[in-house]
């Protein structure tokens, strides 16, 4: 293997994101890579940054297939696919095993194992932090749109249906974004992740306060 592990994983991952929707595309993978390396730089300990970067690029390569109904679990599929890709490039088995664990443990699903290594914890935190803050709220809105726009389901509403005098809606609303973001911030593993999470939490608190104020203003007119 002549190419560095992080850039190699980027090259290998990009074709898998060609059909991805915005919430889980190559730009999400890059943001997760950037956040993960930022957290690693703030961590007082030894981090394999190559394993971390490679895992970030590869962690969601199964998302388009899962969305299309071709696979059931994008974490499990991506773990196996990434291992095959990296092995074909001559990556050492021990490094592949570490990347496999990072990918397999990055999700909040009950079927996902707990992240055990430092790299896995940093990847988990980086992935969750990309669902917090300004860009995170936009990304979560994309996810709500993806899920609610599927065949036979109603679209989400951009409001807080509990704060209006209209008939209550069973469709997802702004409260779901608040719940999802808070759930992810509450699960962070590392100190650098929690520090960054607090700054993003502060912005989101201001955002939702402003959102509520705008509902109040509109309700008075």
C-alpha positions in Angstrom: 0.0 0.0 0.0 1.5 3.3 -1.1 -1.3 5.8 -0.4 -2.0 7.1 3.1 -5.0 5.4 4.8 -7.2 8.5 5.1 -6.9 9.7 1.5 -7.2 6.1 0.3 -10.5 5.6 2.2 -11.8 8.9 0.7 -11.1 7.7 -2.8 -12.7 4.3 -2.1 -15.8 5.8 -0.4 -16.8 8.5 -2.9 -18.5 6.2 -5.5 -20.8 4.9 -2.8 -22.1 8.4 -2.0 -23.1 9.2 -5.6 -26.7 8.3 -5.0 -26.8 9.5 -1.4 -29.4 12.1 -0.2 -28.0 15.2 1.5 -28.1 14.1 5.1 -25.7 11.2 4.5 -23.7 12.2 1.5 -19.9 12.7 0.9 -20.1 16.1 2.5 -21.5 14.6 5.7 -18.6 12.1 5.6 -16.1 14.9 5.2 -17.7 16.9 8.0 -17.5 13.9 10.3 -13.9 13.4 9.3 -13.1 17.0 10.1 -15.0 17.0 13.4 -13.4 13.7 14.4 -9.9 15.0 13.8 -10.7 18.2 15.6 -11.8 16.2 18.6 -8.7 14.1 18.4 -6.5 17.2 18.4 -8.2 18.3 21.7 -7.8 14.8 23.3 -5.1 14.2 25.8 -4.0 10.8 24.6 -2.8 8.8 21.6 -5.2 8.6 18.7 -4.7 6.8 15.4 -5.7 9.7 13.2 -5.4 7.5 10.0 -7.8 4.9 11.3 -10.1 7.7 12.5 -10.1 9.5 9.2 -10.6 6.3 7.2 -13.5 5.2 9.4 -15.2 8.6 8.9 -15.0 8.4 5.1 -16.4 4.9 5.1 -19.0 4.9 7.9 -22.1 5.7 5.8 -21.2 4.0 2.4 -24.2 1.7 3.0 -26.8 4.4 3.5 -27.9 4.7 -0.2 -28.4 0.9 -0.4 -30.4 0.9 2.9 -32.6 3.7 1.7 -33.3 1.8 -1.5 -34.3 -1.3 0.5 -31.3 -3.4 -0.8 -29.9 -4.0 2.7 -31.4 -3.8 6.2 -28.4 -2.5 8.2 -26.0 0.0 6.7 -23.6 -0.3 9.6 -23.2 -4.0 9.2 -23.0 -3.9 5.4 -20.5 -1.0 5.4 -18.3 -2.8 7.9 -18.0 -5.8 5.6 -17.7 -3.8 2.4 -15.0 -1.5 3.9 -13.0 -4.5 5.0 -13.0 -6.0 1.6 -12.0 -2.7 -0.1 -9.2 -2.1 2.3 -7.9 -5.6 2.2 -7.7 -5.4 -1.6 -5.5 -2.3 -1.2 -3.1 -4.1 1.1 -4.1 -2.5 4.4 -2.8 -4.4 7.4 -5.4 -6.7 9.0 -5.1 -5.1 12.5 -5.9 -1.7 11.1 -8.8 -3.0 9.1 -10.2 -4.6 12.3 -10.0 -1.2 14.1 -11.8 0.5 11.2 -14.4 -2.2 11.2 -15.2 -1.6 14.9 -15.4 2.1 14.4 -17.9 1.7 11.5 -20.0 -1.0 13.3 -20.2 1.1 16.5 -21.0 4.5 15.0 -24.8 4.3 15.1 -27.3 4.9 17.9 -29.3 1.8 16.9 -29.9 -0.8 19.5 -28.3 -3.4 17.3 -25.0 -1.4 17.2 -22.3 -2.4 19.7 -20.8 0.1 22.2 -17.7 1.8 20.9 -14.8 0.4 22.8 -11.7 2.1 21.3 -10.9 5.8 21.4 -11.1 6.1 17.7 -14.6 4.5 17.7 -15.7 6.9 20.5 -14.4 9.9 18.6 -16.1 8.8 15.4 -19.4 8.3 17.3 -19.2 11.7 18.8 -18.3 13.4 15.5 -21.2 11.8 13.7 -23.6 12.9 16.4 -22.2 16.4 16.5 -23.0 16.7 12.8 -26.6 16.6 13.9 -26.2 19.5 16.3 -25.7 23.2 15.9 -26.8 25.3 12.9 -25.7 22.9 10.2 -26.9 20.0 12.3 -30.4 21.3 12.5 -30.5 21.7 8.7 -29.3 18.1 8.4 -31.9 16.8 10.8 -34.6 18.6 8.8 -33.3 16.8 5.7 -33.6 13.5 7.6 -37.2 14.2 8.7 -38.0 15.1 5.1 -36.5 11.9 3.8 -38.4 9.8 6.2 -41.8 11.6 6.0 -41.7 11.8 2.3 -41.7 8.1 1.6 -44.5 6.4 -0.2 -47.7 6.5 1.7 -46.5 8.8 4.5 -47.4 12.5 5.1 -44.7 15.1 4.9 -43.5 16.8 8.1 -44.8 20.3 9.0 -42.6 23.2 9.7 -44.2 24.4 12.9 -44.9 23.4 16.5 -48.4 21.9 16.2 -48.9 22.0 19.9 -48.6 25.8 19.9 -51.2 26.7 17.2 -55.0 27.0 17.2 -55.2 24.7 14.2 -56.1 21.0 14.3 -53.2 19.0 15.8 -51.2 17.0 13.3 -49.8 13.5 13.6 -46.9 14.4 11.2 -43.4 15.2 12.6 -42.8 18.8 13.5 -40.1 21.1 14.9 -40.2 19.3 18.3 -38.8 16.2 16.6 -35.6 18.1 15.6 -35.2 19.3 19.2 -35.6 15.8 20.6 -33.3 14.2 18.0 -30.6 16.7 18.6 -30.8 16.5 22.4 -30.8 12.7 22.2 -27.5 12.7 20.3 -25.8 15.3 22.5 -26.8 13.3 25.6 -24.9 10.2 24.2 -21.5 11.7 23.6 -18.6 9.7 25.0 -15.5 12.0 25.0 -14.7 15.2 26.9 -13.8 17.1 23.7 -17.1 15.9 22.2 -19.1 17.1 25.1 -17.3 20.5 25.1 -18.1 21.1 21.5 -21.6 19.7 22.1 -22.2 22.4 24.8 -21.4 25.2 22.3 -23.8 23.7 19.7 -26.4 23.2 22.4 -26.2 26.9 23.3 -26.9 27.9 19.7 -29.8 25.4 19.4 -31.4 26.8 22.6 -31.3 30.3 21.1 -32.7 29.0 17.8 -35.7 27.2 19.5 -36.3 30.2 21.7 -36.5 32.4 18.6 -38.7 29.8 16.9 -41.1 29.9 19.8 -41.1 33.7 19.8 -42.0 33.8 16.1 -44.9 31.4 16.7 -46.1 33.8 19.4 -45.8 36.8 17.1 -47.7 35.0 14.3 -50.3 33.8 16.7 -51.2 37.3 17.7 -51.8 38.6 14.2 
